[in-house]
Amino acid sequence: MSVLLLQLAGPLQAWGASARFARRTTESAPTKSGVIGLLAAALGRERSEDLADLAALRFGVRVDQRGTPIRDYQTAHHFETGRSMPVSERFYLADAVFVAALEGPDDLIDELHQAVRRPTFLPYLGRRSCPPSRPIDLGVRQVGDVERALEKEIWRASRWYQRRYGKPSVQLETIVEATAGDGPVDSIRDQPLSFDPHHRRYALRGVRHGHVEVPNPAAPQLSDHDPTAVLGGV
């Protein structure tokens, strides 16, 4: 098994697991359905195509920079009649950074890696109005599983964000797909079954919340300077 790592960073992101009418919310971290959709687009798959192989990948995400929730109102008019449509309320995450990990067979992970580097359709972070601000590709890791890959990856937060933490290491939240034998888990309806616009379908998926500790590259460095050294001869 290999693990594909993706960097999800942009001015705005929106990862909705549910939406009701004109209210479009976002989860606090990327959803599996959203990231699988990004990969399917990179491969050039149509929305009506089978995605069982992608849905079978084990998914995890690390919150490197939590971001700020914001709300936006959008208006629209019917093209033919000119009649005003209902005002829609949309939520986003601003200035967030995540590391997503997908674990699966070596050949499929390699195919996805090549697609991310040369996507057929341009990637976006949950919605088409949310383009990435950094390269998405972080490469493939041969480290065993999602947990290990997220633990070993360097902290990807913005430099200004890292400087806010004076300690040499930081704890980052992880949300990893649960496996058989895991203890109590949470659930989210973001397991994609079909992206067909006429019949989108999603199932519940178990997730486990945890933390990993990673070094802070912007932490102040301890100096070897000894101010009393000049007094040694006194």
KOLLO-922985 format. One record per residue (C-alpha): residue number from 1; residue in three letters; x, z, y. Coordinates in pm, 1 decimal, always signed. Example, Ala and Ser with C-alpha at 12.3 -4.5 7.8 and 13.67 -1.06 7.14 Angstrom:
residues 2
[pt 1,ALA,[+1230.0,+780.0,-450.0]],
[pt 2,SER,[+1367.0,+714.0,-106.0]],
END
This chain:
residues 234
[pt 1,MET,[+0.0,+0.0,+0.0]],
[pt 2,SER,[+110.8,-79.4,+356.5]],
[pt 3,VAL,[-10.5,+52.3,+690.8]],
[pt 4,LEU,[-74.0,-168.3,+994.9]],
[pt 5,LEU,[-36.2,+10.3,+1328.8]],
[pt 6,LEU,[-217.4,-104.8,+1643.5]],
[pt 7,GLN,[-175.0,+11.2,+2002.9]],
[pt 8,LEU,[-507.6,+25.3,+2185.6]],
[pt 9,ALA,[-444.5,+69.4,+2557.8]],
[pt 10,GLY,[-626.3,-70.5,+2859.4]],
[pt 11,PRO,[-788.7,+8.6,+3193.0]],
[pt 12,LEU,[-1124.0,+36.0,+3014.8]],
[pt 13,GLN,[-1230.1,+79.1,+2653.1]],
[pt 14,ALA,[-1574.1,+117.2,+2495.4]],
[pt 15,TRP,[-1622.4,+207.1,+2130.2]],
[pt 16,GLY,[-1992.0,+243.1,+2062.0]],
[pt 17,ALA,[-2121.9,+366.6,+1728.2]],
[pt 18,SER,[-2481.5,+366.3,+1847.8]],
[pt 19,ALA,[-2679.0,+217.6,+2136.4]],
[pt 20,ARG,[-3037.3,+260.6,+2244.6]],
[pt 21,PHE,[-3197.1,-12.5,+2453.9]],
[pt 22,ALA,[-3027.5,-26.5,+2797.9]],
[pt 23,ARG,[-2802.5,+276.8,+2738.2]],
[pt 24,ARG,[-2465.9,+180.0,+2586.3]],
[pt 25,THR,[-2248.4,+480.8,+2508.4]],
[pt 26,THR,[-1890.4,+508.5,+2383.3]],
[pt 27,GLU,[-1725.4,+735.7,+2131.7]],
[pt 28,SER,[-1422.2,+938.6,+2240.5]],
[pt 29,ALA,[-1194.4,+733.4,+2010.9]],
[pt 30,PRO,[-1193.9,+383.0,+1858.5]],
[pt 31,THR,[-1447.1,+325.3,+1581.1]],
[pt 32,LYS,[-1371.1,+159.4,+1251.0]],
[pt 33,SER,[-1634.8,-107.3,+1317.1]],
[pt 34,GLY,[-1477.1,-190.0,+1653.8]],
[pt 35,VAL,[-1123.3,-221.6,+1517.0]],
[pt 36,ILE,[-1237.7,-420.2,+1211.1]],
[pt 37,GLY,[-1420.8,-651.1,+1452.9]],
[pt 38,LEU,[-1097.7,-698.4,+1648.8]],
[pt 39,LEU,[-911.8,-789.4,+1328.4]],
[pt 40,ALA,[-1186.0,-1026.0,+1209.0]],
[pt 41,ALA,[-1169.4,-1204.6,+1544.4]],
[pt 42,ALA,[-789.6,-1228.5,+1519.4]],
[pt 43,LEU,[-832.4,-1392.1,+1177.4]],
[pt 44,GLY,[-1084.5,-1636.9,+1322.5]],
[pt 45,ARG,[-1373.3,-1525.0,+1104.8]],
[pt 46,GLU,[-1727.4,-1600.6,+1209.6]],
[pt 47,ARG,[-1965.1,-1309.0,+1257.2]],
[pt 48,SER,[-2171.3,-1415.3,+956.5]],
[pt 49,GLU,[-1873.5,-1421.3,+716.6]],
[pt 50,ASP,[-1816.2,-1160.3,+447.9]],
[pt 51,LEU,[-1598.8,-869.8,+565.0]],
[pt 52,ALA,[-1589.2,-655.7,+250.0]],
[pt 53,ASP,[-1208.5,-682.1,+223.5]],
[pt 54,LEU,[-1160.0,-558.1,+580.3]],
[pt 55,ALA,[-1422.6,-284.8,+550.5]],
[pt 56,ALA,[-1241.2,-150.8,+241.0]],
[pt 57,LEU,[-928.7,-71.9,+444.2]],
[pt 58,ARG,[-870.4,+299.1,+507.3]],
[pt 59,PHE,[-879.3,+372.7,+879.2]],
[pt 60,GLY,[-733.2,+640.7,+1103.7]],
[pt 61,VAL,[-670.6,+685.6,+1473.0]],
[pt 62,ARG,[-450.0,+909.3,+1688.7]],
[pt 63,VAL,[-548.0,+1010.8,+2041.0]],
[pt 64,ASP,[-229.9,+959.4,+2245.3]],
[pt 65,GLN,[-394.1,+962.4,+2591.0]],
[pt 66,ARG,[-750.7,+1085.6,+2597.4]],
[pt 67,GLY,[-870.6,+892.2,+2901.3]],
[pt 68,THR,[-1153.6,+965.3,+3141.4]],
[pt 69,PRO,[-1521.1,+891.5,+3061.9]],
[pt 70,ILE,[-1690.1,+682.9,+3333.3]],
[pt 71,ARG,[-2040.2,+541.3,+3377.4]],
[pt 72,ASP,[-2140.7,+202.3,+3514.9]],
[pt 73,TYR,[-2474.4,+45.1,+3604.1]],
[pt 74,GLN,[-2535.0,-325.8,+3547.8]],
[pt 75,THR,[-2815.1,-547.9,+3669.6]],
[pt 76,ALA,[-2922.4,-891.0,+3546.1]],
[pt 77,HIS,[-3184.7,-1158.4,+3610.6]],
[pt 78,HIS,[-3358.7,-1385.6,+3363.9]],
[pt 79,PHE,[-3200.8,-1731.1,+3396.8]],
[pt 80,GLU,[-3525.1,-1931.4,+3384.3]],
[pt 81,THR,[-3775.1,-1705.1,+3557.8]],
[pt 82,GLY,[-3546.1,-1516.7,+3795.2]],
[pt 83,ARG,[-3720.7,-1196.4,+3694.2]],
[pt 84,SER,[-3511.3,-879.5,+3715.8]],
[pt 85,MET,[-3410.9,-730.8,+3382.7]],
[pt 86,PRO,[-3392.8,-353.4,+3322.1]],
[pt 87,VAL,[-3088.5,-181.1,+3470.2]],
[pt 88,SER,[-2842.5,-102.1,+3192.0]],
[pt 89,GLU,[-2627.3,+209.2,+3180.1]],
[pt 90,ARG,[-2284.8,+161.0,+3021.7]],
[pt 91,PHE,[-2013.3,+414.6,+2947.7]],
[pt 92,TYR,[-1638.2,+354.3,+2917.2]],
[pt 93,LEU,[-1307.1,+534.6,+2867.1]],
[pt 94,ALA,[-1062.5,+475.7,+3152.5]],
[pt 95,ASP,[-681.9,+483.4,+3107.6]],
[pt 96,ALA,[-695.9,+581.3,+2740.2]],
[pt 97,VAL,[-429.5,+508.0,+2477.8]],
[pt 98,PHE,[-479.0,+523.6,+2101.2]],
[pt 99,VAL,[-278.4,+438.2,+1791.7]],
[pt 100,ALA,[-494.6,+297.6,+1511.6]],
[pt 101,ALA,[-377.0,+274.8,+1150.2]],
[pt 102,LEU,[-519.8,+65.3,+865.2]],
[pt 103,GLU,[-405.0,+115.8,+507.5]],
[pt 104,GLY,[-448.5,-146.8,+238.8]],
[pt 105,PRO,[-293.4,-398.5,-1.3]],
[pt 106,ASP,[+39.6,-542.2,+110.4]],
[pt 107,ASP,[-77.0,-906.0,+118.1]],
[pt 108,LEU,[-386.5,-833.3,+328.8]],
[pt 109,ILE,[-195.6,-609.4,+569.2]],
[pt 110,ASP,[+67.9,-879.6,+612.6]],
[pt 111,GLU,[-203.9,-1139.2,+681.9]],
[pt 112,LEU,[-360.8,-910.9,+943.4]],
[pt 113,HIS,[-23.2,-846.2,+1102.4]],
[pt 114,GLN,[+37.1,-1216.7,+1148.3]],
[pt 115,ALA,[-315.4,-1261.8,+1287.0]],
[pt 116,VAL,[-268.7,-983.1,+1542.2]],
[pt 117,ARG,[+52.6,-1147.8,+1660.2]],
[pt 118,ARG,[-118.0,-1489.8,+1687.7]],
[pt 119,PRO,[-492.0,-1422.2,+1716.0]],
[pt 120,THR,[-748.5,-1699.6,+1682.5]],
[pt 121,PHE,[-985.4,-1523.4,+1923.5]],
[pt 122,LEU,[-852.8,-1298.9,+2197.8]],
[pt 123,PRO,[-875.2,-926.3,+2118.6]],
[pt 124,TYR,[-1067.6,-679.9,+2330.6]],
[pt 125,LEU,[-1114.6,-303.6,+2318.2]],
[pt 126,GLY,[-1471.3,-262.9,+2202.3]],
[pt 127,ARG,[-1637.6,-492.6,+2457.5]],
[pt 128,ARG,[-1541.0,-832.5,+2594.7]],
[pt 129,SER,[-1502.8,-681.2,+2941.4]],
[pt 130,CYS,[-1222.3,-455.0,+2810.8]],
[pt 131,PRO,[-897.0,-650.2,+2761.8]],
[pt 132,PRO,[-583.8,-469.6,+2639.8]],
[pt 133,SER,[-307.3,-395.3,+2889.9]],
[pt 134,ARG,[-26.5,-373.3,+2632.8]],
[pt 135,PRO,[+68.4,-561.9,+2315.8]],
[pt 136,ILE,[-156.6,-449.1,+2031.4]],
[pt 137,ASP,[+94.2,-510.6,+1751.4]],
[pt 138,LEU,[+305.1,-208.0,+1653.7]],
[pt 139,GLY,[+411.1,-352.1,+1319.7]],
[pt 140,VAL,[+371.4,-259.9,+953.1]],
[pt 141,ARG,[+492.1,+69.6,+806.7]],
[pt 142,GLN,[+583.3,+132.2,+443.7]],
[pt 143,VAL,[+526.8,+507.0,+461.5]],
[pt 144,GLY,[+259.6,+569.0,+199.8]],
[pt 145,ASP,[-62.1,+636.9,+386.6]],
[pt 146,VAL,[-244.0,+656.4,+719.5]],
[pt 147,GLU,[-161.6,+1023.2,+777.5]],
[pt 148,ARG,[+211.7,+970.1,+738.0]],
[pt 149,ALA,[+211.7,+663.9,+964.0]],
[pt 150,LEU,[+32.6,+849.2,+1244.6]],
[pt 151,GLU,[+264.1,+1147.2,+1206.8]],
[pt 152,LYS,[+581.9,+937.5,+1232.2]],
[pt 153,GLU,[+481.6,+702.7,+1517.9]],
[pt 154,ILE,[+630.6,+779.6,+1860.1]],
[pt 155,TRP,[+405.0,+904.7,+2138.9]],
[pt 156,ARG,[+252.9,+599.2,+2309.1]],
[pt 157,ALA,[+99.8,+765.4,+2615.8]],
[pt 158,SER,[+192.0,+638.1,+2962.5]],
[pt 159,ARG,[+513.4,+780.9,+3107.0]],
[pt 160,TRP,[+331.5,+957.7,+3389.3]],
[pt 161,TYR,[+105.4,+1120.6,+3131.4]],
[pt 162,GLN,[+399.4,+1235.9,+2918.7]],
[pt 163,ARG,[+569.3,+1392.9,+3220.4]],
[pt 164,ARG,[+272.5,+1626.0,+3265.6]],
[pt 165,TYR,[+385.2,+1810.9,+2952.1]],
[pt 166,GLY,[+702.3,+2014.0,+2995.7]],
[pt 167,LYS,[+744.7,+2100.4,+2628.6]],
[pt 168,PRO,[+967.9,+1897.3,+2393.1]],
[pt 169,SER,[+676.5,+1818.8,+2161.4]],
[pt 170,VAL,[+300.7,+1769.0,+2185.1]],
[pt 171,GLN,[+7.9,+1802.8,+1946.5]],
[pt 172,LEU,[-213.3,+1494.4,+1918.8]],
[pt 173,GLU,[-559.6,+1477.6,+1765.2]],
[pt 174,THR,[-610.6,+1255.1,+1461.6]],
[pt 175,ILE,[-934.4,+1124.4,+1313.2]],
[pt 176,VAL,[-874.1,+995.3,+960.4]],
[pt 177,GLU,[-1109.5,+845.6,+704.3]],
[pt 178,ALA,[-1190.8,+1105.2,+440.6]],
[pt 179,THR,[-1103.9,+1055.5,+75.3]],
[pt 180,ALA,[-1247.0,+1199.1,-246.3]],
[pt 181,GLY,[-1160.9,+1566.0,-277.8]],
[pt 182,ASP,[-1141.4,+1636.8,+95.5]],
[pt 183,GLY,[-1311.9,+1953.2,+213.0]],
[pt 184,PRO,[-1587.4,+1964.1,+477.3]],
[pt 185,VAL,[-1589.3,+1643.2,+680.3]],
[pt 186,ASP,[-1780.8,+1495.7,+971.5]],
[pt 187,SER,[-1962.8,+1164.0,+954.3]],
[pt 188,ILE,[-2004.7,+868.0,+1186.0]],
[pt 189,ARG,[-2208.5,+549.9,+1140.7]],
[pt 190,ASP,[-1929.0,+298.9,+1196.5]],
[pt 191,GLN,[-1859.2,+161.5,+849.1]],
[pt 192,PRO,[-1924.5,-213.1,+901.9]],
[pt 193,LEU,[-2139.5,-393.4,+646.9]],
[pt 194,SER,[-2225.7,-706.9,+847.1]],
[pt 195,PHE,[-2150.4,-840.5,+1195.6]],
[pt 196,ASP,[-2418.5,-1109.4,+1168.3]],
[pt 197,PRO,[-2592.6,-1101.6,+1509.8]],
[pt 198,HIS,[-2928.7,-1146.0,+1335.9]],
[pt 199,HIS,[-2877.0,-846.6,+1108.8]],
[pt 200,ARG,[-2593.1,-612.9,+1205.9]],
[pt 201,ARG,[-2554.6,-330.9,+955.6]],
[pt 202,TYR,[-2339.9,-16.3,+952.3]],
[pt 203,ALA,[-2312.6,+274.3,+706.6]],
[pt 204,LEU,[-2207.9,+636.9,+742.5]],
[pt 205,ARG,[-1839.8,+714.7,+692.0]],
[pt 206,GLY,[-1674.7,+1051.6,+637.1]],
[pt 207,VAL,[-1391.8,+1146.0,+874.7]],
[pt 208,ARG,[-1152.0,+1438.1,+890.0]],
[pt 209,HIS,[-1018.3,+1575.9,+1219.4]],
[pt 210,GLY,[-663.3,+1708.0,+1240.3]],
[pt 211,HIS,[-348.0,+1720.2,+1454.1]],
[pt 212,VAL,[+8.4,+1595.2,+1433.9]],
[pt 213,GLU,[+306.5,+1708.6,+1638.8]],
[pt 214,VAL,[+533.1,+1442.5,+1789.1]],
[pt 215,PRO,[+833.8,+1458.0,+2023.2]],
[pt 216,ASN,[+781.2,+1419.4,+2397.1]],
[pt 217,PRO,[+1034.6,+1162.6,+2525.6]],
[pt 218,ALA,[+971.6,+1269.0,+2886.9]],
[pt 219,ALA,[+1040.9,+1640.3,+2832.5]],
[pt 220,PRO,[+1314.9,+1791.5,+3051.7]],
[pt 221,GLN,[+1649.3,+1786.8,+2875.4]],
[pt 222,LEU,[+1844.5,+2111.0,+2841.9]],
[pt 223,SER,[+2181.1,+2097.1,+3016.1]],
[pt 224,ASP,[+2510.4,+2214.5,+2863.3]],
[pt 225,HIS,[+2635.0,+2310.4,+3208.1]],
[pt 226,ASP,[+2748.0,+2674.0,+3235.5]],
[pt 227,PRO,[+2750.4,+2786.0,+3600.9]],
[pt 228,THR,[+2967.7,+3089.1,+3514.9]],
[pt 229,ALA,[+3245.9,+2880.6,+3361.8]],
[pt 230,VAL,[+3439.6,+2876.3,+3691.7]],
[pt 231,LEU,[+3460.6,+3255.9,+3674.7]],
[pt 232,GLY,[+3646.2,+3252.8,+3344.2]],
[pt 233,GLY,[+3984.9,+3310.9,+3506.1]],
[pt 234,VAL,[+3875.1,+3603.0,+3721.9]],
END
